[in-house]
Amino acid sequence: MTGTDVSPDQPTRRPLVAILTGAGISTDSGIPDYRGPNGLWRRDPEAEKLVTYDTYMGDPEIRRRSWRMRQESPAFRAAPNAAHEAVARLERSGAPVRVITQNVDGLHQLAGMPERKVLELHGTVRAVTCTRCHARSSMQEALARVAAGEPDPPCLVCGGILKSATVMFGERLDPQVLGSALAVAKAAEVFFAVGSTLQVQPAASLAGVAAEHGARLVIVNAEPTPYDELAAEVVREPIGTALPRLLAELAENPSN
């Protein structure tokens, strides 16, 4: 037997699958996207101020409005949809899967993806952090304080300003999370970009990095993206039907 021979009983090595997800994957769960034709920023440009760091830190009224917005966030009422469930199902099948998400809704984890296999580039809406001492606590606890009459609840540890544990406009992405995402993009053999306009950097560039390092790039998005020409396949079908089909095909033929 030579060094390149493979025993008939030796299992076929399964390719690393990276799945970059944007707001489009969560619209079927009732969470509106931001930049699509009916996106939040187009419908209410003023809403962007509520998630801009300098404005948030400098204006108590903006913070009060932000807390009211969080109280009404559909993320806390949303459940994973067929696309989230398909990703988790692929991971349970034994395929090496890593999710890199631009979303802050936590629906991949609720669908069953292990925390350690989900890289949240923009943080999570399900926690809050203190801007002074960096203490971290539950968003639900903070919202309970708002409901009880604290319109802008301060940190219980040091009295500092609390914010959601998301990356606001004007803040940098966590370099450790971004570094891990870059490593996954470089190592992936199949890279799905799902429900993302691929316009927000540096997240969008991960699709290009993956393609440059030999990954088969598959883009699933209703609208054209700047990376379509690099893709081996571009799918315009609804994500809730297209992604489960694509991932099921991948599970059946992991070498393709």
N, C-alpha and C positions, 0 to 999 in steps of 0.2 A: 504494500500500500504506500502510495506516495503522500507527500505532505498536503496535497490538494484533494486527495480522495475524501469522500464523505460517506460515512457508514449509513446503510439504509435505515437504521434505527435512530440516527441522529436527527433531532427536530430541525426544521428549516428556521433559520434566523429571521426574525420578523423586523421589518424596518421601523426606525423611530418615526413616529407621526407627530408633527407639531401642528396645532390648530390655533391660529390667531383669530380671535372673535371680537367683533365690534357691535355697536348698538343694534344692528339689523337682526342679530340672532335672538334678541329679547323682545322684539316688537310683538311677536305672537303671544308673549306672556303679558301683554298690556303695558309695556314700558316703551314710551315713544322714543324715537331716535332724536339726534340733535341737529344733524346737517342734511337730512333727506328733504324731499319736497315739502313734507309736512312736519319737519323737525322743529324742536323746541326753540332753537336759536332763530329760526325764520319766523315763527309765530309770535315770539316774544323776545326781541333783542335785549330788552331790559333785564331779562332773567340771567344773562351772562354776568351781570354785575354781582349777583348773589354768590357766584362761585369764582370771583376774582380776588386773589389773596389780599392785595393792598387795600382794595375797597372794603372788603370784609373786615379787615383789622382796624381800619380807620373810621368806620361809620357804624355806630350802634344800631341805627335803624336798618341798615342793610343786614346786620346780624339777626335782628329780630325777624325780618322778612325771610331770611334764610331758614331760621328754625321753623317758621310757619310752613315754608315750602317742604321741609323735611317731614313735618307731620303729615303732609298730604301726599308724600311720595308713593307712587304706585309700586315701587320696589318691595315694600313691606307687605303688600297684598299679593304679589306675583308668585306664581309657581313655575317651575321649569317646564319648558315645552318639549315637543318632539325632537327638536334639534339638540337641546341640552342633554336629553335622555339618550340620544344616539351616541353622543360623545362619551358619556359615562359607560354605555353598553360596550363600546369598542374597548375601553380600558379594562372592563371586567372580563373581556374575552382573552386577556393575556397580552394584547398588543402594547408595546411601549408607547404611551401617549403622554404628551405634555400640552397643556392648554396655556396659551399666552392671551390674556384678555385685556381689552381696553375698557371693559365694563366694570362697574362698581357694585353690581346688584347681588353678587354672590350666588347666582342661580346655577352655575356649574357645580359648586359644592353641594347645593341642595339636591341636585340631580344625582349625586353619588360620586362625583370626582373627588379623590383624596386631596386634602388641602395642599399637601406637599407637591402635587403635580399640577397645581394651578398657580400661574404667575400673574398677579393682579397689577398691571402696569400703572394704573391710575388709582390704586388703593381700593377701599371698600366703604360703602355707605353704612355698613352694619356696625361700625365702631366710631368712637370719637376720640380725639387726641387733644391734649393741652398744648397750646402754642408756646407756652413758657417752660413747663417742666417735662412735657412730653408724656405725661401719664395717659394711659389708654384705658378706656372703659366702653361699656355697651351703649350703642345708640339708643336702644329701647329705654335704658335707664335715664338718659338725657332727655328723651322725648317725654317721659313720664314727669320729669321736673317742669318741662315747658307746660304740659297739660295742667300741672298743679299750680301754675301761676308765675313761673320764672321765665320771662320772655327771652332772656339771653343768659342762660345758666352758666355761671363761672365754674372753673375747675374746683373740685372739692378738696384737692390736695394743696394747691398754692394760690387759688383765686384767679388764675390766668384765664385767658380767652380760650374757649373750646371751639373746635371745628370738627367737621366730619373727617374721618381718616381717609379722605380722598385727596388726590393731587389737584389743587385748584389752579386756575390760570395764574401764571406768575410764579408758580412753584416748580422746582425741578423734580423729575422722577427719581425714585429711590435708585441710586447707582448699583446697588447689589441686585435688585430685582431686574433692572435693565441689563446688567451684565449676564445674569442667568438666562434671560430671554435671548440675548445675542448668542450665547453658547448653544442653546437649543436650536436656534435658526441655522447655525453653521453645521450642526450635527444631524439635522433632520434629513431623512431621505424622501419623505413626503411632507409637504407644507401646504396646509389649507388656510386660506384667508377668507373668512366668512362674515358677511354682514358688516364690512368695513369699507368706507370710502377710500381708505389707504391714502389719506391726505394729511393726517396728523402725525408729525414727526416727534420723536424718532421711531414710534411704533410702526409706522407704515414702512420704513426702510427695512424692517425685518423680512418682508416678503422678497425684496431684492437681494438681501444677504443670503437667504436660503437658496434662491435660484442661482446665484453666483457660485455657491458651494455645491451645486449639483443636485439640489432637491427638485423633485417634481412638484411644481407650483400649480395649485388648483385654486381658482378664485370663484367664490360663490357670492354674488352680489347683484342686486337689481340694476344698479347703474354702473357705467364704465368707471374704471379706476386707472391711475397712472401706471400701474404695473401689469395691465392686461397683456401687453405684448410679450412679457416675459413668461407668461403662464403656459403650461402644457394644456390646460383646459380652463375655459371660462364658462360658468354656469349662471344663467339668468333666471332660472326657475325659483319659485318661492323656497326659502331656506328650510321651512318646516317639512317639506317633502323631499327636496333635493339632497340635503345633508344626510338624513337617515339612509337614503338609497346609496349615496356615494360611500359612506362608511361601511355599510353592509357589504358592498362589493369589495371594498378593501379588506374586510375581515375574511371574506371567502377566498380572495386571491392576494395575499399579502405581498407577494413578489412582484406584482404588476404595478 
